Amino acid sequence: MAAGNIKGALLALLSMGLYSTHDVIIKHLGATYPALQILFFSALLSFPPLAVLLLRDPTHGTLRPRNPFWVGLRSFCIVASGIGGFYAFSVLPLAQVYSILFAAPLLVTVLSVPLLGERVGLHRWLAVCAGLGGVLIVLRPGVTPLGLGHLAALMGATATALSAIAVRRLGRSERTVILLLWPMIGNFLLTGASLGFAYRPLEFGDLVLTGVIAALGLAAGFLLILAYQAGEATNVAPMQYSQMLWAVGYGWYLFGERPDGPTILGAGLIIASGLYILMRERLGGSRLRPATRARFGSETVTAPRWSLLQRLMRERG
């Protein structure tokens, strides 16, 4: 393996460790505070550093999107992804949440057919079916009761997939500022309104932790930029599955969570299907690349899409 690919893989591993720590803090705070409240303050504290970048955007124009429907859909999906992810991490074992969220790239493949008119080959369909079968093994409908946490995780995975579809539909027709700012506005409106229904005053230390969530999301995003600049996408992308190892380690040590057999089996199927798709992409067996272009987790306003951060930095240059 080339030195650049090794560097890229190591940077991606570090990035995934930060993302996982980001999610652990959400789980810790979620035991005390409403998930929407955590999301609101984390997004609020992530806005100042992003605003510095946004205000230096050299591209002239208004904040009115050229494609209101797709920008609106993407913004709604990012907010929904954040709500679903934050709530799921608050109430479910970490390994279960990651297993469900890892299905997002598979859902991108499924949704790209009706929404983008793309053609998917037999091998990819078989991989998708195996991965979605893994999700069913993790959920075990009819055997174990499905709670709001499971539905929230499914909502997060579906919303992440739809937001990735919207980004592919938009291409570069919209300014980066619009793609970053509109989800923030939507999040502030929705989660801010929720504070009137469920709010618990934050202790100072917990307020600091919401700032740490924001800082970790941004730092992980910038590390992914460096990773993809250093190595090939098909070498960097598989490192995102290392979040499952972080989930098992953090869950075991901090929360006393022991992943059971069905969770391990289902997660293994999901990861294997994703890796198979990535392998076919590397060998040139597929024209479509939703797995390498979508982060294997929820894109939220506290953890913006790394490719948008990269585009914004290029526009500044």
C-alpha positions, 0 to 999 in steps of 0.5 A: 500500500502506498504511503499516501494510502496508509496516511489517509487510512490512519487519518480516517481512523482518527476521524472515526474515533472523534466521531465516536467520541462525539456520539458517546458524549451525546449518549452521556448527556441524553441520560439527563437532558432531552435529545432535541435540547442537546442538538440545539445547544451543540449546533448553536456552539458549532455555528461560530467557527462555521460562521468564520468560514461562511463569512469569508466565502468569496462567491457573490450572491444571495442566500436564496437557493436556485433549487428550493425543493432539493435544498429544502429536502436536504435541509429537512433531512439533515435536521431529521437525521440529527434528531433521529441520531441524537435520540437513538444514541441517548436510549439504545446501545451504541453498537445497535445504533451504528449497525442501523446507521451503517445501512445509509449507503445501502439505502442510497443505492435503493433510492438512487433508482427511483429518484435519480434514474440510476441503474444498479447491477445484480451484484450490488442488489445482492449486496444491498439485500444482504445488508438490509437483511443484517438490519432486520437481524439487528432489529429482530421484529416480532422477537424483541419489541421495537421502541422509539429509539429503533425508529429514530435510528431508522429515521436517521439512516433514511434521512442521511440517504435522502440528503446524500441523494439531494446532494447528488441531484444538486451537484455544484448548482448551489453555493456551499454557503447555502448548503451549510446555512439552510440546515442550521436555520432549520435546526435552530427553528425546530429544535429551538421551538422544542425547548418550550415543551421539554427543557432542563437547565444545563449545568455549566459542565454539561454546557461545556460538553455540548461545545465539545460535541460541536468541536469534535464534529468539526475536527473529525470533518477536517480530518476526513478532508486530510484523509481523502486528500492523502489517500484513495477513496476506496482505501479511506472509506472502509475505515469508517466501519471502525466506528463499530469497534469504538462502539463496542469498546466505549459501550463495554467500558463506559455503559456496561453494554454487551453486544449480543449474537444477533447484533454482531451477526447483523452488523457483520452482514451490513459491514460485509455488504458495504465492503463488497460494494467498495471492493467492486468500485475499486476493481471498476465493477460499478459505475455508481459510488454512493458508498464512498461518497456518503458518510456512514452515519448521520450528517448533522449540523454538528458534524457537517458533510466533510466534502462541503467543508472541503469545497468551502475551503477551496472556494476561499482559496 
